[in-house]
């Protein structure tokens, strides 16, 4: 678990799954040979054999007025996932969240940066054979363009499963607010459109008492994409746009002092983007 303070806002990481290697399906370009020149990624983000380290985790953002969960990982008991190890998980995610001081009933906002499998799983939990909202006292915020796209998507069988078990039940419960991609959640927290990975993808900007942070979502999956912004993930909806978004975001963030918290970055998970020749790096 990691914890960061940004002014009056606390960001807490709650890990569901951490993995080394096994990420070729996301970033096949990032071979051991290709990442070898980038020593700054070792040992946190690349192991001694050049394999990528990654994480699936949620980020709890506590402001003076709100308790927000940004992305809800994979979830227990889910089926029909394309990655075999993601099916029928039985992990202690909710227990770990409670140990960190955040019982599920205490959450008032869930913010999904997008609606992929590893960002919406704990939106729901299985109770007596039915998918029910995990966070019963929360409003679930989703970008309207993102929701509309995946609601209409019928060709992707896995994503249909995800929508049916992790999105539709909270919508049917009347807990979903469809928002614009630049929506302000509260005084300290607003959304930043970072499209390309999905049609309505957003990142989350935090500003408090002169401090600034950005929770990335999946416009970047791994810090190696700072060194190589042209490495688009295989799951990017529009790889040309996602590459453009990465370049623009890195250029804006470099040297800015904004704490960048990666949604899939392994520990230490957060750092500051700096220019590195014609590309960028993460200083932790």
Secondary structure, DSSP 8 states (H G I E B T S, - for coil): --EEEETTEEEEEEEEEEEES--TTT-TT--HHHHTT-GGGTTTTB-TTS-BEEEEEEEEEE-SS-EEEE---S-SS----SSGGGTT----HHHHHHHTT--GGG--EEE-SS-SHHHHGGGEEEETTEEEESSTT-EEEEEHHHHHHHHH--S-HHHHHHIIIIIHHHHHTT-EEEE-TT-EEETTEEEEE-TTSSTT-EEEEEEETTEEEEE-TTS-SSTHHHH-TT---TT-S-HHHHHHHHHHHHHHHTTS--EEE-SSB-TT-EEEEEEETTEEEEE-
